[in-house]
Amino acid sequence: MRILVSGASVAGPVLAYWLTRHGFEVTVVERAPVLRKTGGHAVDLFRPAMNISEKMGVLPRVEERATGTSRMTVHQEGARRPVRVNLSKIFSAASDRHVEIMRDDLSEIYHDATRDDVEYVFGDSISAISPDGEVRFENAAPRRFDLVVGADGLHSNVRRLVFGEESRFSAFVGAYLGVLTLPNVFELDGELLIHVGVGRTAGMYGARHLGDARVLFLFRSEREFDYHHHDVPRQKELLRGAFDGMHPDVDRWLDELDRTPAFYFDSITQLHMDTWSRGRVTLVGDAGYCPGPAVGGSTSLAVVGAYVLAGELARAGGDHERAFPAYERAMAEHVRGSHAAALSAAKTLIPTSRLGVRGLAQGARLISALPAGAGRALLRLTTGSARLYNSITVDDYPPSPAASRVGLGAE
Ligand SMILES: Cc1cc2nc3c(=O)[nH]c(=O)nc-3n(C[C@H](O)[C@H](O)[C@H](O)COP(=O)(O)OP(=O)(O)OC[C@H]3O[C@@H](n4cnc5c(N)ncnc54)[C@H](O)[C@@H]3O)c2cc1C
Protein backbone atom coordinates (compact mmCIF):
# COMPACT_ATOMS: atom_id res chain seq x y z
CA MET A 1 0.00 0.00 0.00
CA ARG A 2 1.51 3.34 -1.09
CA ILE A 3 1.16 6.48 1.00
CA LEU A 4 2.22 9.97 -0.05
CA VAL A 5 3.13 12.47 2.66
CA SER A 6 3.48 16.17 1.87
CA GLY A 7 6.02 17.96 4.12
CA ALA A 8 9.37 16.85 5.56
CA SER A 9 9.67 18.85 8.77
CA VAL A 10 8.50 17.16 11.99
CA ALA A 11 5.14 15.45 11.46
CA GLY A 12 6.10 14.17 7.97
CA PRO A 13 9.27 12.23 8.84
CA VAL A 14 7.81 10.87 12.12
CA LEU A 15 4.76 9.64 10.22
CA ALA A 16 6.98 8.17 7.49
CA TYR A 17 9.08 6.37 10.12
CA TRP A 18 6.12 4.67 11.76
CA LEU A 19 4.30 3.91 8.51
CA THR A 20 7.35 2.07 7.17
CA ARG A 21 7.73 0.23 10.49
CA HIS A 22 4.13 -0.93 10.04
CA GLY A 23 4.94 -2.12 6.53
CA PHE A 24 3.56 0.67 4.33
CA GLU A 25 5.47 2.07 1.38
CA VAL A 26 6.04 5.81 1.83
CA THR A 27 6.98 8.74 -0.39
CA VAL A 28 7.52 12.19 1.14
CA VAL A 29 7.36 15.26 -1.09
CA GLU A 30 8.88 18.48 0.30
CA ARG A 31 8.63 21.87 -1.37
CA ALA A 32 12.03 23.09 -0.12
CA PRO A 33 14.90 22.06 -2.41
CA VAL A 34 16.83 20.52 0.51
CA LEU A 35 16.17 19.86 4.16
CA ARG A 36 16.21 23.34 5.70
CA LYS A 37 19.16 23.91 8.02
CA THR A 38 19.19 27.64 8.69
CA GLY A 39 17.05 30.19 10.43
CA GLY A 40 14.92 27.81 12.47
CA HIS A 41 13.58 28.36 15.92
CA ALA A 42 13.56 26.43 19.18
CA VAL A 43 10.70 24.01 19.76
CA ASP A 44 9.66 21.89 22.72
CA LEU A 45 9.37 18.15 23.02
CA PHE A 46 7.34 17.13 26.04
CA ARG A 47 6.98 13.69 27.61
CA PRO A 48 4.78 11.87 25.05
CA ALA A 49 6.90 13.09 22.13
CA MET A 50 10.09 12.19 24.02
CA ASN A 51 8.71 8.69 24.58
CA ILE A 52 7.93 8.32 20.87
CA SER A 53 11.42 9.60 19.95
CA GLU A 54 12.87 7.03 22.34
CA LYS A 55 10.94 4.24 20.61
CA MET A 56 12.40 5.51 17.32
CA GLY A 57 15.90 5.16 18.79
CA VAL A 58 16.73 8.83 18.23
CA LEU A 59 16.49 10.14 21.78
CA PRO A 60 20.27 10.28 22.39
CA ARG A 61 20.69 12.49 19.30
CA VAL A 62 17.75 14.66 20.34
CA GLU A 63 19.25 15.15 23.80
CA GLU A 64 22.69 15.81 22.37
CA ARG A 65 21.23 18.59 20.19
CA ALA A 66 19.18 20.20 22.98
CA THR A 67 19.64 23.96 23.01
CA GLY A 68 20.73 23.79 26.64
CA THR A 69 18.83 26.97 27.50
CA SER A 70 18.78 26.90 31.28
CA ARG A 71 18.73 30.54 32.42
CA MET A 72 16.47 33.45 31.63
CA THR A 73 16.99 37.16 32.30
CA VAL A 74 13.74 39.13 32.13
CA HIS A 75 13.77 42.90 31.62
CA GLN A 76 10.36 44.41 32.33
CA GLU A 77 9.67 47.59 30.41
CA GLY A 78 9.88 50.49 32.85
CA ALA A 79 11.58 48.48 35.62
CA ARG A 80 15.17 49.20 36.61
CA ARG A 81 16.45 45.78 37.55
CA PRO A 82 16.10 42.57 35.54
CA VAL A 83 14.76 39.39 37.09
CA ARG A 84 16.91 36.27 36.79
CA VAL A 85 15.19 32.93 36.47
CA ASN A 86 16.30 29.30 36.54
CA LEU A 87 14.63 28.13 33.34
CA SER A 88 15.50 24.45 33.82
CA LYS A 89 13.31 24.46 36.89
CA ILE A 90 10.40 25.97 34.96
CA PHE A 91 10.77 23.32 32.27
CA SER A 92 10.87 20.55 34.83
CA ALA A 93 7.85 22.06 36.58
CA ALA A 94 6.00 22.08 33.24
CA SER A 95 6.84 18.51 32.33
CA ASP A 96 8.88 15.75 33.92
CA ARG A 97 10.44 14.97 30.54
CA HIS A 98 11.28 17.84 28.23
CA VAL A 99 13.85 18.98 25.70
CA GLU A 100 14.15 22.24 23.80
CA ILE A 101 15.73 21.77 20.39
CA MET A 102 16.01 23.74 17.15
CA ARG A 103 13.29 22.68 14.74
CA ASP A 104 15.82 22.18 11.93
CA ASP A 105 17.91 19.86 14.10
CA LEU A 106 14.86 17.85 15.07
CA SER A 107 13.75 17.61 11.48
CA GLU A 108 17.20 16.41 10.41
CA ILE A 109 17.25 13.74 13.13
CA TYR A 110 13.84 12.38 12.11
CA HIS A 111 14.80 12.56 8.43
CA ASP A 112 18.03 10.64 9.07
CA ALA A 113 16.03 7.93 10.85
CA THR A 114 13.91 7.40 7.73
CA ARG A 115 16.13 8.22 4.74
CA ASP A 116 17.01 4.58 3.97
CA ASP A 117 13.41 3.33 3.96
CA VAL A 118 11.48 6.27 2.59
CA GLU A 119 11.50 7.90 -0.83
CA TYR A 120 12.11 11.63 -0.34
CA VAL A 121 11.36 14.01 -3.22
CA PHE A 122 12.64 17.54 -2.55
CA GLY A 123 11.81 20.65 -4.53
CA ASP A 124 8.30 19.64 -5.54
CA SER A 125 4.71 20.15 -4.45
CA ILE A 126 1.36 18.48 -5.05
CA SER A 127 -0.84 20.38 -7.51
CA ALA A 128 -3.94 18.14 -7.62
CA ILE A 129 -5.33 15.06 -5.86
CA SER A 130 -8.15 13.14 -7.49
CA PRO A 131 -10.60 11.05 -5.41
CA ASP A 132 -9.21 7.79 -6.91
CA GLY A 133 -5.70 8.61 -5.65
CA GLU A 134 -4.06 10.06 -8.75
CA VAL A 135 -1.72 12.83 -7.65
CA ARG A 136 -0.31 15.58 -9.85
CA PHE A 137 2.85 17.47 -9.00
CA GLU A 138 4.27 20.83 -10.02
CA ASN A 139 7.37 19.16 -11.49
CA ALA A 140 7.24 15.35 -11.42
CA ALA A 141 4.95 13.19 -13.54
CA PRO A 142 1.57 12.14 -12.04
CA ARG A 143 1.58 9.09 -9.77
CA ARG A 144 -1.02 6.98 -8.04
CA PHE A 145 -1.14 6.54 -4.24
CA ASP A 146 -3.60 4.74 -1.96
CA LEU A 147 -3.58 7.53 0.61
CA VAL A 148 -2.29 11.11 0.86
CA VAL A 149 -1.36 12.87 4.11
CA GLY A 150 -0.79 16.61 4.44
CA ALA A 151 2.04 17.24 6.93
CA ASP A 152 2.79 20.56 5.29
CA GLY A 153 2.29 22.93 8.17
CA LEU A 154 0.02 25.81 9.13
CA HIS A 155 -0.35 27.01 5.54
CA SER A 156 -0.91 23.48 4.23
CA ASN A 157 -1.16 23.01 0.51
CA VAL A 158 -2.96 19.65 0.84
CA ARG A 159 -5.56 21.24 3.10
CA ARG A 160 -6.20 24.00 0.58
CA LEU A 161 -6.53 21.52 -2.28
CA VAL A 162 -8.90 19.20 -0.44
CA PHE A 163 -10.77 21.33 2.11
CA GLY A 164 -10.58 24.86 0.72
CA GLU A 165 -9.05 28.20 1.66
CA GLU A 166 -7.21 28.55 4.97
CA SER A 167 -9.38 31.49 6.08
CA ARG A 168 -12.29 29.05 6.56
CA PHE A 169 -10.43 27.29 9.37
CA SER A 170 -8.03 29.82 10.86
CA ALA A 171 -8.69 31.93 13.92
CA PHE A 172 -6.44 34.94 14.56
CA VAL A 173 -5.22 34.86 18.15
CA GLY A 174 -4.65 38.63 18.15
CA ALA A 175 -0.88 38.53 17.91
CA TYR A 176 2.04 38.35 15.47
CA LEU A 177 5.44 36.77 15.60
CA GLY A 178 8.73 37.50 13.90
CA VAL A 179 11.99 35.57 14.04
CA LEU A 180 15.40 36.61 12.85
CA THR A 181 18.88 35.13 12.88
CA LEU A 182 21.74 37.41 13.85
CA PRO A 183 25.32 37.23 15.14
CA ASN A 184 25.40 36.16 18.80
CA VAL A 185 26.11 39.75 19.85
CA PHE A 186 25.61 39.06 23.56
CA GLU A 187 27.51 35.76 23.39
CA LEU A 188 24.58 33.96 24.94
CA ASP A 189 25.18 30.33 25.76
CA GLY A 190 22.34 28.57 27.51
CA GLU A 191 20.67 31.89 28.29
CA LEU A 192 17.44 33.46 27.12
CA LEU A 193 17.35 37.24 27.36
CA ILE A 194 13.86 38.70 27.18
CA HIS A 195 12.27 42.14 27.23
CA VAL A 196 8.60 42.21 28.22
CA GLY A 197 6.22 45.13 27.91
CA VAL A 198 2.48 45.55 27.61
CA GLY A 199 1.49 43.84 24.38
CA ARG A 200 5.04 43.05 23.28
CA THR A 201 7.79 40.58 24.15
CA ALA A 202 11.15 40.05 22.46
CA GLY A 203 13.67 37.37 23.37
CA MET A 204 17.12 36.39 22.16
CA TYR A 205 18.79 33.02 22.66
CA GLY A 206 21.83 31.17 21.45
CA ALA A 207 22.56 27.47 21.59
CA ARG A 208 25.78 25.68 22.32
CA HIS A 209 26.24 24.35 18.81
CA LEU A 210 24.93 27.38 16.88
CA GLY A 211 27.35 29.98 15.61
CA ASP A 212 24.61 32.61 15.69
CA ALA A 213 21.62 33.63 17.79
CA ARG A 214 17.88 33.88 17.20
CA VAL A 215 15.45 36.58 18.26
CA LEU A 216 11.75 35.89 18.67
CA PHE A 217 9.40 38.90 18.62
CA LEU A 218 5.80 38.52 19.80
CA PHE A 219 3.32 41.40 19.77
CA ARG A 220 -0.39 41.96 20.08
CA SER A 221 -2.62 43.58 17.54
CA GLU A 222 -6.38 43.94 17.80
CA ARG A 223 -6.76 43.88 14.04
CA GLU A 224 -5.19 41.75 11.35
CA PHE A 225 -2.73 43.66 9.19
CA ASP A 226 -3.17 43.80 5.49
CA TYR A 227 0.05 42.57 3.87
CA HIS A 228 1.12 39.94 1.40
CA HIS A 229 3.02 37.03 2.92
CA HIS A 230 5.86 37.59 0.41
CA ASP A 231 6.08 41.32 1.23
CA VAL A 232 9.10 41.10 3.56
CA PRO A 233 9.85 44.89 3.66
CA ARG A 234 6.30 45.55 4.91
CA GLN A 235 6.61 42.79 7.55
CA LYS A 236 9.88 44.30 8.80
CA GLU A 237 8.22 47.71 8.95
CA LEU A 238 5.38 46.27 11.07
CA LEU A 239 7.90 44.69 13.43
CA ARG A 240 9.89 47.92 13.77
CA GLY A 241 6.68 49.84 14.48
CA ALA A 242 5.57 47.38 17.17
CA PHE A 243 8.91 47.42 19.05
CA ASP A 244 9.81 51.05 18.58
CA GLY A 245 11.54 52.52 21.66
CA MET A 246 11.31 49.40 23.80
CA HIS A 247 14.95 49.11 24.90
CA PRO A 248 18.43 49.67 23.41
CA ASP A 249 18.94 45.85 23.24
CA VAL A 250 15.80 45.52 21.16
CA ASP A 251 16.88 48.44 18.94
CA ARG A 252 20.11 46.56 18.33
CA TRP A 253 18.21 43.43 17.33
CA LEU A 254 15.96 45.46 15.03
CA ASP A 255 19.07 46.98 13.41
CA GLU A 256 19.89 43.49 12.19
CA LEU A 257 16.64 43.27 10.22
CA ASP A 258 18.28 44.52 7.05
CA ARG A 259 21.25 42.14 7.35
CA THR A 260 19.64 38.96 8.67
CA PRO A 261 20.10 35.89 6.48
CA ALA A 262 16.82 34.43 7.75
CA PHE A 263 13.60 36.24 8.58
CA TYR A 264 10.17 34.84 9.42
CA PHE A 265 6.96 36.74 10.09
CA ASP A 266 3.42 35.46 10.55
CA SER A 267 0.20 36.01 12.44
CA ILE A 268 -0.39 33.71 15.39
CA THR A 269 -3.25 31.65 14.13
CA GLN A 270 -5.04 28.55 15.35
CA LEU A 271 -6.63 26.03 13.05
CA HIS A 272 -10.07 24.70 13.87
CA MET A 273 -11.49 21.96 11.64
CA ASP A 274 -14.48 19.71 12.45
CA THR A 275 -12.69 16.89 10.69
CA TRP A 276 -9.27 16.74 9.13
CA SER A 277 -9.90 13.75 6.88
CA ARG A 278 -11.75 13.53 3.58
CA GLY A 279 -11.80 10.42 1.38
CA ARG A 280 -8.25 9.11 1.01
CA VAL A 281 -6.70 12.27 2.41
CA THR A 282 -5.95 13.28 5.98
CA LEU A 283 -3.87 15.92 7.75
CA VAL A 284 -1.33 15.67 10.54
CA GLY A 285 0.44 18.20 12.79
CA ASP A 286 0.10 21.93 12.18
CA ALA A 287 -1.64 21.28 8.84
CA GLY A 288 -4.67 19.86 10.65
CA TYR A 289 -4.77 21.32 14.13
CA CYS A 290 -2.09 23.94 14.77
CA PRO A 291 -2.66 25.43 18.24
CA GLY A 292 -0.57 28.48 17.22
CA PRO A 293 3.14 28.79 16.51
CA ALA A 294 5.35 29.82 19.43
CA VAL A 295 2.56 29.68 22.00
CA GLY A 296 1.80 26.01 22.37
CA GLY A 297 3.20 22.52 22.40
CA SER A 298 2.48 22.16 18.71
CA THR A 299 5.66 20.21 17.97
CA SER A 300 4.80 17.57 20.56
CA LEU A 301 1.26 17.47 19.19
CA ALA A 302 2.64 16.92 15.67
CA VAL A 303 4.83 14.01 16.84
CA VAL A 304 1.99 12.41 18.78
CA GLY A 305 -0.43 12.89 15.87
CA ALA A 306 1.97 11.26 13.41
CA TYR A 307 2.55 8.27 15.68
CA VAL A 308 -1.18 7.78 16.31
CA LEU A 309 -2.12 8.12 12.62
CA ALA A 310 0.42 5.48 11.55
CA GLY A 311 -0.68 3.21 14.40
CA GLU A 312 -4.38 3.48 13.59
CA LEU A 313 -3.72 2.76 9.92
CA ALA A 314 -1.81 -0.37 10.90
CA ARG A 315 -4.49 -1.39 13.40
CA ALA A 316 -7.18 -1.05 10.72
CA GLY A 317 -5.14 -3.11 8.25
CA GLY A 318 -4.75 -0.05 5.99
CA ASP A 319 -8.50 0.60 5.83
CA HIS A 320 -8.60 4.39 5.96
CA GLU A 321 -12.36 4.48 6.45
CA ARG A 322 -11.80 2.94 9.87
CA ALA A 323 -8.37 4.37 10.61
CA PHE A 324 -9.00 8.08 9.95
CA PRO A 325 -12.02 8.39 12.30
CA ALA A 326 -10.12 6.39 14.96
CA TYR A 327 -7.13 8.74 14.57
CA GLU A 328 -9.38 11.79 14.91
CA ARG A 329 -11.09 10.33 18.01
CA ALA A 330 -7.74 9.56 19.61
CA MET A 331 -6.43 13.09 18.97
CA ALA A 332 -9.57 15.20 19.53
CA GLU A 333 -9.14 15.80 23.25
CA HIS A 334 -5.40 16.55 22.93
CA VAL A 335 -6.11 19.03 20.15
CA ARG A 336 -8.87 20.79 22.15
CA GLY A 337 -6.61 20.95 25.19
CA SER A 338 -3.64 22.31 23.29
CA HIS A 339 -5.78 25.01 21.65
CA ALA A 340 -6.97 26.17 25.08
CA ALA A 341 -3.46 25.98 26.57
CA ALA A 342 -2.01 27.99 23.68
CA LEU A 343 -4.51 30.81 24.24
CA SER A 344 -3.58 31.02 27.89
CA ALA A 345 0.14 30.84 27.01
CA ALA A 346 -0.33 33.74 24.57
CA LYS A 347 -1.83 35.83 27.39
CA THR A 348 1.11 35.03 29.67
CA LEU A 349 3.84 35.48 27.06
CA ILE A 350 2.48 38.74 25.66
CA PRO A 351 0.92 40.42 28.70
CA THR A 352 -2.01 42.76 28.15
CA SER A 353 -1.38 44.93 31.24
CA ARG A 354 1.39 46.18 33.54
CA LEU A 355 0.19 43.68 36.10
CA GLY A 356 0.66 40.93 33.52
CA VAL A 357 4.19 42.13 32.76
CA ARG A 358 5.11 41.97 36.46
CA GLY A 359 3.23 38.66 36.83
CA LEU A 360 5.24 37.01 34.06
CA ALA A 361 8.59 37.93 35.60
CA GLN A 362 7.64 37.36 39.23
CA GLY A 363 5.70 34.16 38.50
CA ALA A 364 8.64 32.71 36.59
CA ARG A 365 11.00 33.68 39.40
CA LEU A 366 8.73 32.14 42.03
CA ILE A 367 8.34 28.84 40.16
CA SER A 368 12.07 28.66 39.55
CA ALA A 369 12.77 29.29 43.24
CA LEU A 370 10.43 26.58 44.51
CA PRO A 371 11.31 22.89 44.87
CA ALA A 372 10.25 20.98 41.73
CA GLY A 373 7.03 19.51 43.19
CA ALA A 374 5.79 22.85 44.53
CA GLY A 375 6.75 24.57 41.27
CA ARG A 376 4.73 22.00 39.34
CA ALA A 377 1.71 22.59 41.57
CA LEU A 378 1.92 26.36 41.13
CA LEU A 379 2.32 26.10 37.37
CA ARG A 380 -0.69 23.80 37.24
CA LEU A 381 -2.72 26.44 39.04
CA THR A 382 -1.60 29.27 36.78
CA THR A 383 -1.71 27.62 33.34
CA GLY A 384 -3.44 24.68 31.78
CA SER A 385 -0.40 23.69 29.72
CA ALA A 386 1.51 21.74 32.37
CA ARG A 387 -1.47 19.53 33.09
CA LEU A 388 -2.05 19.06 29.37
CA TYR A 389 1.51 18.09 28.41
CA ASN A 390 1.78 15.63 31.24
CA SER A 391 -1.62 14.10 30.75
CA ILE A 392 -1.34 13.17 27.07
CA THR A 393 -1.22 9.41 26.96
CA VAL A 394 -0.84 7.53 23.72
CA ASP A 395 -1.74 3.94 22.89
CA ASP A 396 1.14 1.65 22.11
CA TYR A 397 1.13 0.63 18.44
CA PRO A 398 3.90 -1.96 18.16
CA PRO A 399 4.75 -2.97 14.59
CA SER A 400 3.62 -6.57 14.15
CA PRO A 401 4.24 -9.20 11.45
CA ALA A 402 0.53 -8.98 10.57
CA ALA A 403 0.81 -5.22 10.13
CA SER A 404 3.77 -5.58 7.82
CA ARG A 405 1.65 -7.74 5.51
CA VAL A 406 -0.74 -4.77 5.18
CA GLY A 407 1.89 -2.81 3.40
CA LEU A 408 4.56 -3.94 1.02
CA GLY A 409 3.59 -7.61 1.23
CA ALA A 410 0.04 -6.92 0.15
CA GLU A 411 0.96 -4.99 -2.99
C1 LIG B 1 8.52 31.16 14.85
C2 LIG B 1 7.99 29.89 15.39
C3 LIG B 1 8.26 29.58 16.70
C4 LIG B 1 7.80 28.37 17.21
N1 LIG B 1 8.08 28.04 18.49
C5 LIG B 1 7.65 26.85 18.99
C6 LIG B 1 7.94 26.48 20.33
O1 LIG B 1 8.58 27.22 21.08
N2 LIG B 1 7.51 25.28 20.78
C7 LIG B 1 6.83 24.42 19.97
O2 LIG B 1 6.49 23.32 20.39
N3 LIG B 1 6.53 24.74 18.69
C8 LIG B 1 6.90 25.94 18.20
N4 LIG B 1 6.60 26.30 16.92
C9 LIG B 1 5.78 25.41 16.11
C10 LIG B 1 6.55 24.32 15.43
O3 LIG B 1 7.54 24.80 14.58
C11 LIG B 1 5.57 23.47 14.63
O4 LIG B 1 4.42 23.24 15.42
C12 LIG B 1 6.10 22.13 14.28
O5 LIG B 1 7.26 22.30 13.52
C13 LIG B 1 5.01 21.34 13.53
O6 LIG B 1 5.54 20.57 12.58
P1 LIG B 1 4.80 20.18 11.23
O7 LIG B 1 5.68 19.13 10.64
O8 LIG B 1 3.38 19.89 11.47
O9 LIG B 1 4.80 21.50 10.35
P2 LIG B 1 6.00 22.42 9.87
O10 LIG B 1 7.15 22.34 10.79
O11 LIG B 1 5.43 23.75 9.58
O12 LIG B 1 6.46 21.75 8.50
C14 LIG B 1 5.77 21.81 7.30
C15 LIG B 1 6.68 21.30 6.20
O13 LIG B 1 5.94 21.24 4.99
C16 LIG B 1 6.68 21.85 3.96
N5 LIG B 1 5.75 22.35 2.96
C17 LIG B 1 5.02 23.48 3.00
N6 LIG B 1 4.30 23.60 1.87
C18 LIG B 1 4.57 22.52 1.12
C19 LIG B 1 4.12 22.06 -0.15
N7 LIG B 1 3.28 22.78 -0.89
N8 LIG B 1 4.58 20.88 -0.62
C20 LIG B 1 5.48 20.14 0.11
N9 LIG B 1 5.95 20.55 1.31
C21 LIG B 1 5.49 21.70 1.81
C22 LIG B 1 7.48 22.94 4.65
O14 LIG B 1 8.62 23.33 3.88
C23 LIG B 1 7.88 22.22 5.94
O15 LIG B 1 9.04 21.46 5.76
C24 LIG B 1 7.03 27.49 16.39
C25 LIG B 1 6.77 27.83 15.05
C26 LIG B 1 7.22 29.03 14.57
C27 LIG B 1 6.94 29.37 13.14
The ligand as an ORCA input file, in Angstrom:
! r2SCAN-3c Opt
* xyz 0 1
  C       8.520     31.161     14.851
  C       7.990     29.895     15.386
  C       8.260     29.577     16.704
  C       7.797     28.368     17.210
  N       8.077     28.036     18.490
  C       7.654     26.853     18.990
  C       7.940     26.484     20.335
  O       8.580     27.223     21.083
  N       7.513     25.278     20.781
  C       6.826     24.418     19.966
  O       6.493     23.316     20.389
  N       6.529     24.738     18.690
  C       6.903     25.937     18.201
  N       6.597     26.296     16.921
  C       5.776     25.407     16.112
  C       6.551     24.322     15.431
  O       7.540     24.802     14.578
  C       5.570     23.474     14.627
  O       4.424     23.244     15.418
  C       6.099     22.131     14.279
  O       7.257     22.296     13.521
  C       5.005     21.339     13.526
  O       5.544     20.569     12.580
  P       4.803     20.179     11.227
  O       5.678     19.127     10.636
  O       3.376     19.891     11.474
  O       4.805     21.499     10.345
  P       5.996     22.424      9.872
  O       7.151     22.344     10.786
  O       5.426     23.753      9.576
  O       6.463     21.748      8.499
  C       5.768     21.807      7.303
  C       6.680     21.305      6.200
  O       5.943     21.241      4.989
  C       6.683     21.849      3.959
  N       5.750     22.352      2.962
  C       5.021     23.482      2.996
  N       4.297     23.596      1.874
  C       4.566     22.516      1.125
  C       4.115     22.055     -0.150
  N       3.279     22.777     -0.895
  N       4.582     20.879     -0.617
  C       5.482     20.143      0.110
  N       5.945     20.547      1.307
  C       5.487     21.699      1.814
  C       7.483     22.937      4.652
  O       8.619     23.332      3.876
  C       7.878     22.216      5.938
  O       9.040     21.455      5.765
  C       7.034     27.495     16.387
  C       6.767     27.832     15.052
  C       7.222     29.030     14.569
  C       6.936     29.367     13.138
*
